[in-house]
Amino acid sequence: MPVTDSGSAVERLATCSCGQLQLRASGEPVRISVCHCLACQRRTGSVFGVQARFPLDRVSVHGYSKAYLRIADSGNQLTGHFCPECGATVYLTLDIEPDLVGVPVGAFADPCFPPPPASIYEQHRHPWVGLPEDIEHWR
């Protein structure tokens, strides 16, 4: 859930299921997107993933994680950092954007989190998944 610090900057706390691995992000994300790629479907166990990206210098991580490196549908290297106790992914790093950290929006457990303005890899979107028409749709 978001918390407000003394400077009125928004801080959000993302955690794994057991709470051992935590990520605190300050300020608003620089990007939020829904991803329908097959790798995100497998990573989440759902029909898409939703992630928010934050500048590295506005993120702090507490606890320990294991890393899993994979090649994304784009061909870029993506490393998922997950809790070795409960298995939940708490953050992601991408080789082509080393100054950003991606966080699965569900790890924040905040129903008031800002909505995604973009939907990517829609060629893999399940036909019954509905999204707002006014967001960017990328195939």
VOPAGU-2260 file (C-alpha; in pm, 1 decimal, decimal comma):
REM VOPAGU-2260
SITE   aa  ch    i         X         Y         Z
SITE  MET   A    0       0,0       0,0       0,0
SITE  PRO   A    1     126,7     352,1     -65,0
SITE  VAL   A    2     259,3     554,1     225,5
SITE  THR   A    3     343,4     922,1     237,1
SITE  ASP   A    4     672,6    1042,2     380,4
SITE  SER   A    5     734,2    1376,4     546,9
SITE  GLY   A    6     813,9    1536,8     210,5
SITE  SER   A    7     473,1    1428,5      71,8
SITE  ALA   A    8     640,7    1209,2    -191,3
SITE  VAL   A    9     454,3     886,7    -257,6
SITE  GLU   A   10     630,1     574,6    -139,5
SITE  ARG   A   11     506,0     229,7    -232,6
SITE  LEU   A   12     598,4    -100,7     -74,4
SITE  ALA   A   13     607,4    -418,7    -282,9
SITE  THR   A   14     652,3    -750,1    -105,9
SITE  CYS   A   15     661,5   -1117,5    -180,3
SITE  SER   A   16     387,2   -1341,3     -40,8
SITE  CYS   A   17     573,8   -1421,0     282,6
SITE  GLY   A   18     711,0   -1066,7     334,5
SITE  GLN   A   19    1078,3   -1168,7     341,7
SITE  LEU   A   20    1165,2    -976,8      20,1
SITE  GLN   A   21    1055,7    -613,7       3,0
SITE  LEU   A   22    1104,1    -327,9    -238,9
SITE  ARG   A   23    1030,4      34,6    -155,8
SITE  ALA   A   24     980,2     272,3    -450,8
SITE  SER   A   25     950,3     646,8    -407,8
SITE  GLY   A   26     769,3     875,7    -648,6
SITE  GLU   A   27     550,6     783,0    -940,9
SITE  PRO   A   28     650,1     513,1   -1190,8
SITE  VAL   A   29     797,5     629,9   -1520,9
SITE  ARG   A   30     605,6     359,3   -1710,8
SITE  ILE   A   31     325,6     113,8   -1643,1
SITE  SER   A   32     229,6    -149,5   -1896,8
SITE  VAL   A   33      31,2    -466,7   -1945,7
SITE  CYS   A   34     238,8    -733,7   -2119,2
SITE  HIS   A   35      76,4   -1027,9   -2298,2
SITE  CYS   A   36     400,6   -1199,6   -2405,6
SITE  LEU   A   37     417,2   -1572,5   -2346,2
SITE  ALA   A   38     709,1   -1534,1   -2103,6
SITE  CYS   A   39     506,8   -1297,9   -1881,3
SITE  GLN   A   40     214,6   -1539,3   -1894,9
SITE  ARG   A   41     441,4   -1817,4   -1771,9
SITE  ARG   A   42     610,4   -1595,9   -1509,7
SITE  THR   A   43     282,5   -1482,6   -1357,4
SITE  GLY   A   44      73,2   -1793,8   -1410,1
SITE  SER   A   45    -190,6   -1557,7   -1548,2
SITE  VAL   A   46    -287,0   -1442,9   -1897,5
SITE  PHE   A   47     -73,4   -1126,0   -1876,7
SITE  GLY   A   48     167,6    -939,1   -1652,2
SITE  VAL   A   49     144,7    -578,9   -1536,8
SITE  GLN   A   50     460,4    -396,5   -1438,7
SITE  ALA   A   51     561,2     -50,1   -1327,7
SITE  ARG   A   52     911,4      83,1   -1387,8
SITE  PHE   A   53    1094,1     307,8   -1144,8
SITE  PRO   A   54    1436,0     475,4   -1165,8
SITE  LEU   A   55    1696,2     263,4    -986,6
SITE  ASP   A   56    1793,9     552,6    -759,4
SITE  ARG   A   57    1437,2     566,1    -620,4
SITE  VAL   A   58    1423,4     197,4    -526,4
SITE  SER   A   59    1555,2      12,2    -221,9
SITE  VAL   A   60    1541,9    -364,1    -171,9
SITE  HIS   A   61    1542,5    -546,6     161,5
SITE  GLY   A   62    1572,4    -921,0     205,1
SITE  TYR   A   63    1733,2   -1173,6     -21,9
SITE  SER   A   64    1633,9   -1297,1    -363,4
SITE  LYS   A   65    1724,4   -1549,9    -626,7
SITE  ALA   A   66    1761,1   -1436,3    -984,3
SITE  TYR   A   67    1635,8   -1596,7   -1303,2
SITE  LEU   A   68    1776,3   -1469,0   -1632,6
SITE  ARG   A   69    1567,6   -1520,0   -1944,1
SITE  ILE   A   70    1547,0   -1387,1   -2295,7
SITE  ALA   A   71    1234,9   -1176,6   -2345,9
SITE  ASP   A   72    1018,9   -1196,9   -2659,5
SITE  SER   A   73    1202,2    -880,4   -2771,7
SITE  GLY   A   74    1535,9   -1065,9   -2758,4
SITE  ASN   A   75    1657,0    -861,8   -2460,6
SITE  GLN   A   76    1782,5   -1015,9   -2136,9
SITE  LEU   A   77    1544,9    -985,1   -1843,8
SITE  THR   A   78    1629,2   -1092,1   -1488,7
SITE  GLY   A   79    1348,0   -1169,5   -1248,0
SITE  HIS   A   80    1429,3   -1144,8    -878,2
SITE  PHE   A   81    1210,3   -1366,1    -664,6
SITE  CYS   A   82    1184,9   -1476,5    -303,6
SITE  PRO   A   83    1349,3   -1817,4    -252,4
SITE  GLU   A   84    1105,9   -1887,4      33,1
SITE  CYS   A   85     766,6   -1829,0    -133,6
SITE  GLY   A   86     866,0   -1794,1    -502,0
SITE  ALA   A   87     697,9   -1457,7    -568,4
SITE  THR   A   88     871,4   -1225,4    -815,7
SITE  VAL   A   89     920,6    -881,1    -659,1
SITE  TYR   A   90    1128,1    -700,7    -920,8
SITE  LEU   A   91    1275,8    -728,7   -1269,8
SITE  THR   A   92    1578,4    -578,2   -1440,4
SITE  LEU   A   93    1627,7    -542,8   -1814,7
SITE  ASP   A   94    1971,7    -532,5   -1976,3
SITE  ILE   A   95    1880,5    -247,2   -2212,9
SITE  GLU   A   96    1743,1     -29,2   -1929,2
SITE  PRO   A   97    1995,6     -70,5   -1645,2
SITE  ASP   A   98    1877,5     248,6   -1472,5
SITE  LEU   A   99    1519,9     120,6   -1431,6
SITE  VAL   A  100    1364,3    -146,7   -1211,8
SITE  GLY   A  101    1038,0    -315,0   -1307,1
SITE  VAL   A  102     798,1    -417,6   -1033,8
SITE  PRO   A  103     496,2    -642,7   -1088,6
SITE  VAL   A  104     204,8    -419,0    -991,8
SITE  GLY   A  105      41,1    -701,7    -795,7
SITE  ALA   A  106     340,6    -703,9    -557,3
SITE  PHE   A  107     218,0    -366,6    -429,9
SITE  ALA   A  108    -124,8    -514,4    -339,8
SITE  ASP   A  109    -274,1    -168,7    -397,3
SITE  PRO   A  110    -608,4    -151,0    -580,8
SITE  CYS   A  111    -556,7     227,2    -617,1
SITE  PHE   A  112    -233,8     186,4    -817,5
SITE  PRO   A  113    -243,8     401,0   -1134,8
SITE  PRO   A  114    -375,8     220,5   -1444,0
SITE  PRO   A  115    -145,9     117,2   -1729,5
SITE  PRO   A  116    -148,0     347,7   -2033,2
SITE  ALA   A  117      -4,9      77,9   -2263,2
SITE  SER   A  118     -69,7    -284,3   -2358,1
SITE  ILE   A  119     213,8    -466,8   -2536,3
SITE  TYR   A  120     262,2    -796,7   -2722,4
SITE  GLU   A  121    -107,9    -803,6   -2796,8
SITE  GLN   A  122     -56,8   -1069,5   -3063,3
SITE  HIS   A  123     -50,9   -1309,1   -2763,0
SITE  ARG   A  124    -349,5   -1151,0   -2586,5
SITE  HIS   A  125    -624,0   -1394,1   -2496,9
SITE  PRO   A  126    -929,0   -1288,7   -2699,5
SITE  TRP   A  127   -1155,4   -1268,2   -2393,7
SITE  VAL   A  128    -927,9   -1016,8   -2212,7
SITE  GLY   A  129   -1082,8    -671,5   -2232,4
SITE  LEU   A  130    -882,3    -351,7   -2191,3
SITE  PRO   A  131    -976,8      15,9   -2223,7
SITE  GLU   A  132    -977,1     137,1   -2582,9
SITE  ASP   A  133    -802,1     464,4   -2492,5
SITE  ILE   A  134    -468,5     302,7   -2397,5
SITE  GLU   A  135    -183,5     236,3   -2641,2
SITE  HIS   A  136    -217,2    -106,8   -2804,4
SITE  TRP   A  137     109,0    -259,3   -2938,5
SITE  ARG   A  138     126,5    -582,5   -3132,0
